[in-house]
Amino acid sequence: MPYVNIKITEEGATSEQKARLIEGVTNLLKEVLGKNPATTVVVIDEVPMENWGIAGEQVSLRRKRGL
């Protein structure tokens, strides 16, 4: 039973976008590894930008600087 955890910054991904991610990952596991979609679990975690860091600083600060 595959378990996939997708973490994205909390920036307003729509329900439709999340549904496409879940469907796409499920299909990819079926196509590449032959996994059964009925037993494939996909979880999307939305992380506040203040809790996500790159290169030693919060993403929220990087975004304010245009990075």
Sequence and secondary structure as in RCSB ss.txt:
>XXXX:A:sequence
MPYVNIKITEEGATSEQKARLIEGVTNLLKEVLGKNPATTVVVIDEVPMENWGIAGEQVSLRRKRGL
>XXXX:A:secstr
  EEEEEEESS   HHHHHHHHHHHHHHHHHHH   GGG EEEEEEE GGG EETTEEHHHHHHTT 
